[in-house]
Amino acid sequence: MAEVTIRDLRKSYGGVQVISGLNLDIKDGEFVVLVGPSGCGKSTLLRMLAGLEEITGGDINIGSARVNNLPPSERDIAMVFQNYALYPHKTVAANMGFALKMRGMEAGAIRQKVERAGEILGLTPYLDRFPRALSGGQRQRVAMGRAIVRDPKVFLFDEPLSNLDAKLRVQMRAEIKELHQRLKTTTVYVTHDQIEAMTMADKIVVLQGGRIEQVGAPLELYDRPANVFVATFIGSPSMNLIDGVVKGGMVDVNGARLALPPGSTASEGQNVVYGVRPETFTAAAEGLAGTIAVVEPTGSETHVIVRLAAREVTAVFRERVSFRPGDAVTLAPDASKAHLFDKATGQRIS
């Protein structure tokens, strides 16, 4: 295992800069998830860690070694790809042990490592099968087994669950997290799915435009997003953002008056964005008046889209409700769980 240190990392393609002076510390044994929209630079960053992309500037250290100019084979990392990248003509055991065979390891030692990885991943009954005889989830386990047998300092995962159906993704999320808890190997995991990030990570790195917007534990980012981008990206359904003006110690939203979050330092007359998580709305006599546009029962909760004068908001009710489209409703946010951002900068107001 090893810590990963990134300093002033930059990557450009011609005149286009996709990673801009990025700094990041990943602790030994930590599970770090890089998350962000398509094109934010997360996969490029992972490929630079792996040595598959040259860096334009800055430094990458794995443990005590500066790896800027080392080829992938000398970085002591193992990467799991989105498309499995298995040899179709080799058995599961041969796929998992191929890298060790190329290193010249003795056949008995390879078999021992493969059998141990197979036991960890529940692949023992399938070691003599070919990839075509496996399900998508089993193929992904083989790709993970190929990484495990190498005993790397760092695991790199590049959107490994994207090709799986929804139910299997949930199962594989739990399996990868359990695997990390057993092996305690430093892991860097890339995904565009913030649910994966929230459920798997020790630490989330939110990227946008090649820059880090915020780094922190999942609930830290959920409870105290640093800016509007993080607030809307972390959480599903997304946080509701409502424009308003601070007046008389309240936030005025088209005549409706909402209480400021506790300890807010917003100034009188300041244009703000009032952030409300969907599950913190309640139906009340006073608040934001609107009309129900859509009702989405999911079983355990009901999602209700409400059309206000200027925009739509989403409320989530954990109890059973009898709302119907077209009904009038007034929503009151829980001010103790509300968020306030500066309208001009998008940054959180403490």
N, C-alpha and C positions, 0 to 999 in steps of 0.2 A: 504493500500500500504506500501511497505518497500523497503529499499535498501538491496542488497545482497553483502556480502563481503567474498571473498575466499582468504585464506592465506596458502601458502606452501602446497597445496593439493596434495596428492599422493595416487595412487591406484596400487596395485600389485596383480596379480594372481599367487600364488606360487613365482617363481623366475622371473616372467615376469612383468616388470613395464610398465603400460599403461598410467598413468598420472604422470608427473614428476615435482614436486615442483611448481605447478601452482598458480599464483596470479591474481586476477581479482576483480574489483570494478564495480558493477552495480547500477546505481543511482535509486532513487525512481521514479517510473513511466516510466522508460526507456524501450525501446524495443530493446533487444540485441539478435543478431543471432549468433549462433555457427556454423561455416562452416568449411569444410575440407573433404579430401577424406575418403573413407571407412577405418575404423580401426584407425582413428586419435585420438579417445577418446572422441568425442563430445557427443555421447549418454551415455557413461559411466559417464561423468561429469554431464549430466542432471539427470541421475538416482541417483547419489550421492546427488545432490541437493534435490531430491524428497524423499530420505531416502530409496530407493529401493536397493541401493548398499552400503555396509559398506565401510568407508574410511580407508585407511591404515595409513595415517598421515595427519596432518594439521588441519585447522579449516574452518567451514562454518558458517557464521552468516546471519540470516534473520532478518532484523531490528536490535534490540538490543540483540536478543537471539542467543546464540551459540547452533546449532541444531545437532551437531555431533552424539549424542546418542538418539535423539528424533525419535520416529516412524513417518511414513508418516502422520498419522492422526493428529499428534500434531504440525506439521510444518506450518499449515495455508497456504498450497499451493494447487493448483488444476492442474492436469495434463491431457493433451489431447494426446491420443495415435494415432499411425498410422492406427490401425485397428478398430477404433471407440469403441470397447469393450462395445457394447450395449447388454442389456438383450432382447433376441428375443421375450420372452413371456410377456414383459411389454410394455405398450403404451409409446409414446414419453414423455408425462407428467410424467408417473411413472418412466421412466429412468432418467429424469432430476431431479426429486425430491427425488430419492432413498437415496442419501447420507444424505439429510436433515431428512428424515424419520428415518434413523438409528440413528441420533443424538437425536431423540425424539421430534423434532419440531412439533408444532400443525398443523393439516392438513390445516386449512385455511391460515396460514402463508406460508406453502409450496406452496399452489396453487397460492398465490399472487406472490411469487418469480418466480415460473415457468412461469406464464403468462407474467410477465415483461420480462424475458429472451426470451420467445417465440416471444414477440413483437419486441425486439431488433434484433432478428435473422430471422425474417420473418417466424416463425414456427407456428404462431397462428392457421392456418387452419389444422395443422397436429397433434395437441397435443393428440388427441384420436386415432391416427393410431398406427400401430405396425411397427417396423423397416423394416420388409420385404416389406412394401408398399411404402418405400421411396427410392429416388435415392441416389447415393453415396454422392453427395454434401449435400443433406438434412440430411443424417446420420451423416456427419461430423459436421453439424450445431447442431445437437442434442448433440453430444459429447462436443461441445463448450458450449452449454446451460447448460449441467450438471456441467461444471466448473464455469460458471458465477453465478449460483444460490448460490454458496457457499461463494461468496464475499471474495475470498482469498487475501492474501497479494501479492502472486506471481502466475502468470500463467506459466506453463511449457508446451511447445509443442514439441513432438518428431516426426519429419517428418510427420506432419498431412496430407499433400497433396499428398503423394507418391502414393496412390492407385487411384487417380483421373486422368481422361484424361486431355490432354494438355489444352483444352479450359476451362474446369472447374477449373483447377489449377489457371489459370490467374484470373478468377472470384473470387475464394476463397482467393487468395492473397489480393485482394483489400478489401474483406469483413473483413478479419482478421485485416488488417491495420486500417480500419475504426472503427472496434470494439475497438481496442486499443485507438484510438483517443477519443472515447466516454467515455470509462471506465477509461483510464489512469492508469491501473494497471501494475505494474512491470512485464515484460514478458521476458522469456528466451526461444528462439526458435531454434531448431536444424534442420538443413537441409544439404544435400550434394549439393544442387542446388544453385550455386552462383547468378543466376538471382533472385531467391527468396530472397537471402540475400541482394542484391543490392536494390531491390524495396521495401523491408519491414522494414529494420533495421534503428534505430537511430544510432546504433553502431554495427560493425561487429567484431567478434573475429575469426581470422583464425588460425586453429589448424593443426599441423602435428606431428605425432609420440608422442602424449601426451603433447606437448609443444605449447605455444602460439608463432606464428610467427609475428603477428601484430594485433593491436587493433586500430580501428578508425572509423570515419564516412565513409559511402560507397564511396563517391567521393574522400575522402582523400586516401583511399586504391587504388582506381582506378588511381588517378593522381600521387601518390607518393608511390608506393609499396616499402616496406623495403628491399625486396630481390627477387631473381628470382622465388622462389616458389609462393609468393603472386602475383607477376606480371603475372604468367601464370594461376593461379587459379581464379583470379578476372578478369572478362571481357570475353565476348563471341561475336565473336571468340576470342581465346586466343591471348595474345600479342606475336608478332614474336620476337624471340631471335636469334641474328646473331653474331657469334664470329668474333672478330677483334683485331687489335693492334693499340695503339695510336702512330701516327707518324706525326710530324710536325703540331701539333695542330688539327689534323683530326683523324678519325678512318679509318684505312685501312682494307678493306674487300676484300681479293683476288684481289687487284689492284684497286677496286672502293674506292673512298674517300668520307666519310660521315662526315658532320659537327658535332662537339661535341655539346651536349645540353648546353644551356646558363649556365654559372657559374660552369661548370664541373671542378673538381679538379683532374682529371685523370693525371697520370704521363706519360712522354715520354717513350715509349716502353712497357707500361703496357698492359697485355692481358685482354681484356674486353669483355663483352657481351652487344651488342647494342640492346635495346628494342624498338620496334615500334608497336604501336597499329594499327590494320588493317585499321581503318578509316582515319589514318593520312598519308597513302601513296597516291601519285598522279602519274599519268603517265607523264613522262618527257623525255627530251633529254639526261640527265645525271643522273647516279645513279646506281642502281642494275639491271643489264641486265639479262633477263631470258626468259623462254618460258612458255606460258600459258598451264597449264595442265588440269584445270577444271574451268568451268564457271557455277555459281549457281545463277540464278536470283530468288529473293524472292518477287519481286513486288516493294517494297519501296526502295530496294537496291540490288546490285549485288555483290556476293562474288566471288573473282577470286583467284585461287590457282596458284602460279607462281613457276616454277622449276628453281632455280638458280644453279650455279655450284656445291655447296656443300650441299644445302638443299632446302626445299620448304618454301615459305612464303604465307600468306593470305592477300589480300587487299580487302577492302570494298569500293565500289563506290556508293554514294547516287544518283548520276545522272545516266541516262541511258547510257550504253556503248555497243559497238558492237564487243567486243572481242570474239574470237573463239579459241578452243584448237589448239595448234600448232603455234599460232601467237607469234612473238617476241615482247617483251615489256620491257621498262625500268621504274623501280619504284624509285621515289625519296621520302624519308621520310621527314616529317616536323621536322627539328632539334629542334625547340622550344618546341615540344611535345614528343621528344624522351627521352629514359631512358638509363642510363649507370650503369652497374653492374661489379664488380670485378670478373674475370673469376675463380679465385682460391676459393674465399669465397662465391660467389653468392650474396654478400651484395651490396646494392645501393651505388654508388659513388655520393656524394653530388654535 
